[in-house]
Amino acid sequence: MKRTEAGGVVLLFAALAVVYTYPLVLGMGTHLPNDLGDPLLTAWTLGWDADRLRHGLAGVWDAPNFFPYHHTLLYSDHLLGIAILTAPLQWLTQNPIHFWRRSYSPPRECTCWCGS
């Protein structure tokens, strides 16, 4: 596959992702999909991880959910691998919802591209 052809395929799948999720593309930093369970938890976790990365991971496992219990971040997926990539941009905007959307959209496009 030529480089220009591969770029065209990636752009095609990116455009299809925008069309498929049309209403959400208008509110990248404010809107989540219809189910608020996992998206909201994941956005909050990415925000918590970014905050703890800024403080040298101090208290990363003692998240404020389920207080007064300790190590509550371990009750769910900690997402530290994704947070390392998204934290610098999250520090600039202070918007975990926007970076939840940004961190989960490109993998879908890459999966489509690799499958084509």
Phi and psi restraints in degrees (value plus and minus 20) as a CYANA .aco file:
   2 LYS   PHI     -92.8   -52.8
   2 LYS   PSI     138.2   178.2
   3 ARG   PHI     -80.8   -40.8
   3 ARG   PSI     -62.6   -22.6
   4 THR   PHI     -88.3   -48.3
   4 THR   PSI     -54.9   -14.9
   5 GLU   PHI     -87.8   -47.8
   5 GLU   PSI     -61.8   -21.8
   6 ALA   PHI     -83.9   -43.9
   6 ALA   PSI     -61.2   -21.2
   7 GLY   PHI     -82.9   -42.9
   7 GLY   PSI     -58.5   -18.5
   8 GLY   PHI     -84.1   -44.1
   8 GLY   PSI     -59.2   -19.2
   9 VAL   PHI     -85.2   -45.2
   9 VAL   PSI     -63.4   -23.4
  10 VAL   PHI     -82.3   -42.3
  10 VAL   PSI     -64.8   -24.8
  11 LEU   PHI     -83.9   -43.9
  11 LEU   PSI     -58.0   -18.0
  12 LEU   PHI     -81.1   -41.1
  12 LEU   PSI     -67.8   -27.8
  13 PHE   PHI     -89.6   -49.6
  13 PHE   PSI     -51.9   -11.9
  14 ALA   PHI     -84.9   -44.9
  14 ALA   PSI     -62.2   -22.2
  15 ALA   PHI     -85.5   -45.5
  15 ALA   PSI     -60.3   -20.3
  16 LEU   PHI     -84.0   -44.0
  16 LEU   PSI     -56.9   -16.9
  17 ALA   PHI     -84.6   -44.6
  17 ALA   PSI     -58.9   -18.9
  18 VAL   PHI     -86.4   -46.4
  18 VAL   PSI     -63.5   -23.5
  19 VAL   PHI     -85.5   -45.5
  19 VAL   PSI     -62.7   -22.7
  20 TYR   PHI     -84.9   -44.9
  20 TYR   PSI     -55.4   -15.4
  21 THR   PHI    -128.4   -88.4
  21 THR   PSI      16.1    56.1
  22 TYR   PHI     -67.4   -27.4
  22 TYR   PSI     -75.5   -35.5
  23 PRO   PHI     -81.9   -41.9
  23 PRO   PSI     -49.1    -9.1
  24 LEU   PHI     -92.5   -52.5
  24 LEU   PSI     -47.0    -7.0
  25 VAL   PHI     -87.3   -47.3
  25 VAL   PSI     -41.9    -1.9
  26 LEU   PHI     -96.3   -56.3
  26 LEU   PSI     -42.7    -2.7
  27 GLY   PHI    -146.5  -106.5
  27 GLY   PSI      41.8    81.8
  28 MET   PHI     -79.1   -39.1
  28 MET   PSI     -55.0   -15.0
  29 GLY   PHI    -119.0   -79.0
  29 GLY   PSI     -20.8    19.2
  30 THR   PHI    -149.2  -109.2
  30 THR   PSI     -39.4     0.6
  31 HIS   PHI    -131.0   -91.0
  31 HIS   PSI     122.6   162.6
  32 LEU   PHI    -140.1  -100.1
  32 LEU   PSI     143.1   183.1
  33 PRO   PHI     -79.8   -39.8
  33 PRO   PSI     150.9   190.9
  34 ASN   PHI     -81.0   -41.0
  34 ASN   PSI     -48.1    -8.1
  35 ASP   PHI    -111.6   -71.6
  35 ASP   PSI      92.2   132.2
  36 LEU   PHI    -105.4   -65.4
  36 LEU   PSI     -21.5    18.5
  37 GLY   PHI     -85.1   -45.1
  37 GLY   PSI     -97.2   -57.2
  38 ASP   PHI     -87.2   -47.2
  38 ASP   PSI     -64.4   -24.4
  39 PRO   PHI     -79.7   -39.7
  39 PRO   PSI     -61.2   -21.2
  40 LEU   PHI     -89.4   -49.4
  40 LEU   PSI     -61.2   -21.2
  41 LEU   PHI     -83.0   -43.0
  41 LEU   PSI     -63.1   -23.1
  42 THR   PHI     -87.5   -47.5
  42 THR   PSI     -61.4   -21.4
  43 ALA   PHI     -82.9   -42.9
  43 ALA   PSI     -62.4   -22.4
  44 TRP   PHI     -84.2   -44.2
  44 TRP   PSI     -62.1   -22.1
  45 THR   PHI     -83.2   -43.2
  45 THR   PSI     -61.9   -21.9
  46 LEU   PHI     -82.9   -42.9
  46 LEU   PSI     -58.5   -18.5
  47 GLY   PHI     -85.4   -45.4
  47 GLY   PSI     -62.3   -22.3
  48 TRP   PHI     -84.2   -44.2
  48 TRP   PSI     -64.7   -24.7
  49 ASP   PHI     -81.6   -41.6
  49 ASP   PSI     -62.3   -22.3
  50 ALA   PHI     -82.8   -42.8
  50 ALA   PSI     -59.8   -19.8
  51 ASP   PHI     -84.6   -44.6
  51 ASP   PSI     -63.4   -23.4
  52 ARG   PHI     -90.7   -50.7
  52 ARG   PSI     -53.0   -13.0
  53 LEU   PHI     -82.7   -42.7
  53 LEU   PSI     -56.2   -16.2
  54 ARG   PHI     -84.8   -44.8
  54 ARG   PSI     -49.3    -9.3
  55 HIS   PHI    -121.5   -81.5
  55 HIS   PSI       4.0    44.0
  56 GLY   PHI      49.9    89.9
  56 GLY   PSI       9.7    49.7
  57 LEU   PHI      45.5    85.5
  57 LEU   PSI      -3.3    36.7
  58 ALA   PHI     -87.3   -47.3
  58 ALA   PSI     102.7   142.7
  59 GLY   PHI      50.6    90.6
  59 GLY   PSI       3.2    43.2
  60 VAL   PHI     -82.0   -42.0
  60 VAL   PSI     -56.0   -16.0
  61 TRP   PHI     -99.8   -59.8
  61 TRP   PSI     -40.5    -0.5
  62 ASP   PHI    -113.8   -73.8
  62 ASP   PSI      47.7    87.7
  63 ALA   PHI     -89.5   -49.5
  63 ALA   PSI     136.2   176.2
  64 PRO   PHI     -96.6   -56.6
  64 PRO   PSI     -21.1    18.9
  65 ASN   PHI    -100.0   -60.0
  65 ASN   PSI     131.8   171.8
  66 PHE   PHI      38.1    78.1
  66 PHE   PSI      14.3    54.3
  67 PHE   PHI     -80.3   -40.3
  67 PHE   PSI     119.7   159.7
  68 PRO   PHI    -118.1   -78.1
  68 PRO   PSI      -5.4    34.6
  69 TYR   PHI     -91.8   -51.8
  69 TYR   PSI     135.7   175.7
  70 HIS   PHI    -121.7   -81.7
  70 HIS   PSI     136.8   176.8
  71 HIS   PHI      38.1    78.1
  71 HIS   PSI      20.0    60.0
  72 THR   PHI     -95.3   -55.3
  72 THR   PSI     -37.3     2.7
  73 LEU   PHI     -85.4   -45.4
  73 LEU   PSI     -43.5    -3.5
  74 LEU   PHI     -96.3   -56.3
  74 LEU   PSI     -26.6    13.4
  75 TYR   PHI     -93.0   -53.0
  75 TYR   PSI     -33.9     6.1
  76 SER   PHI    -161.2  -121.2
  76 SER   PSI    -195.2  -155.2
  77 ASP   PHI     -91.8   -51.8
  77 ASP   PSI     110.5   150.5
  78 HIS   PHI    -101.2   -61.2
  78 HIS   PSI     -42.0    -2.0
  79 LEU   PHI      38.3    78.3
  79 LEU   PSI       6.0    46.0
  80 LEU   PHI     -84.9   -44.9
  80 LEU   PSI     -51.8   -11.8
  81 GLY   PHI     -84.1   -44.1
  81 GLY   PSI     -60.9   -20.9
  82 ILE   PHI     -94.0   -54.0
  82 ILE   PSI     -58.0   -18.0
  83 ALA   PHI     -84.1   -44.1
  83 ALA   PSI     -52.4   -12.4
  84 ILE   PHI     -81.5   -41.5
  84 ILE   PSI     -56.7   -16.7
  85 LEU   PHI     -97.7   -57.7
  85 LEU   PSI     -55.5   -15.5
  86 THR   PHI    -116.2   -76.2
  86 THR   PSI     -35.0     5.0
  87 ALA   PHI     -78.6   -38.6
  87 ALA   PSI     -65.0   -25.0
  88 PRO   PHI     -78.8   -38.8
  88 PRO   PSI     -60.9   -20.9
  89 LEU   PHI     -93.0   -53.0
  89 LEU   PSI     -52.4   -12.4
  90 GLN   PHI     -87.1   -47.1
  90 GLN   PSI     -54.0   -14.0
  91 TRP   PHI     -85.0   -45.0
  91 TRP   PSI     -53.4   -13.4
  92 LEU   PHI     -91.5   -51.5
  92 LEU   PSI     -59.5   -19.5
  93 THR   PHI    -121.3   -81.3
  93 THR   PSI     -40.9    -0.9
  94 GLN   PHI      37.8    77.8
  94 GLN   PSI      17.9    57.9
  95 ASN   PHI    -151.0  -111.0
  95 ASN   PSI      72.3   112.3
  96 PRO   PHI     -87.8   -47.8
  96 PRO   PSI     -46.6    -6.6
  97 ILE   PHI     -86.1   -46.1
  97 ILE   PSI     -63.2   -23.2
  98 HIS   PHI     -81.0   -41.0
  98 HIS   PSI     -60.9   -20.9
  99 PHE   PHI    -102.6   -62.6
  99 PHE   PSI     -37.8     2.2
 100 TRP   PHI     -85.2   -45.2
 100 TRP   PSI     -64.7   -24.7
 101 ARG   PHI     -84.3   -44.3
 101 ARG   PSI     -61.5   -21.5
 102 ARG   PHI     -91.2   -51.2
 102 ARG   PSI     -52.3   -12.3
 103 SER   PHI    -101.4   -61.4
 103 SER   PSI     -37.7     2.3
 104 TYR   PHI    -126.9   -86.9
 104 TYR   PSI     -27.9    12.1
 105 SER   PHI    -101.5   -61.5
 105 SER   PSI     -69.1   -29.1
 106 PRO   PHI     -79.5   -39.5
 106 PRO   PSI     -56.2   -16.2
 107 PRO   PHI     -80.7   -40.7
 107 PRO   PSI     -55.8   -15.8
 108 ARG   PHI     -84.3   -44.3
 108 ARG   PSI     -62.3   -22.3
 109 GLU   PHI     -86.1   -46.1
 109 GLU   PSI     -59.9   -19.9
 110 CYS   PHI     -85.4   -45.4
 110 CYS   PSI     -57.8   -17.8
 111 THR   PHI     -83.0   -43.0
 111 THR   PSI     -63.1   -23.1
 112 CYS   PHI     -83.3   -43.3
 112 CYS   PSI     -61.4   -21.4
 113 TRP   PHI     -85.9   -45.9
 113 TRP   PSI     -62.9   -22.9
 114 CYS   PHI     -88.4   -48.4
 114 CYS   PSI     -49.1    -9.1
 115 GLY   PHI    -101.0   -61.0
 115 GLY   PSI     -31.3     8.7
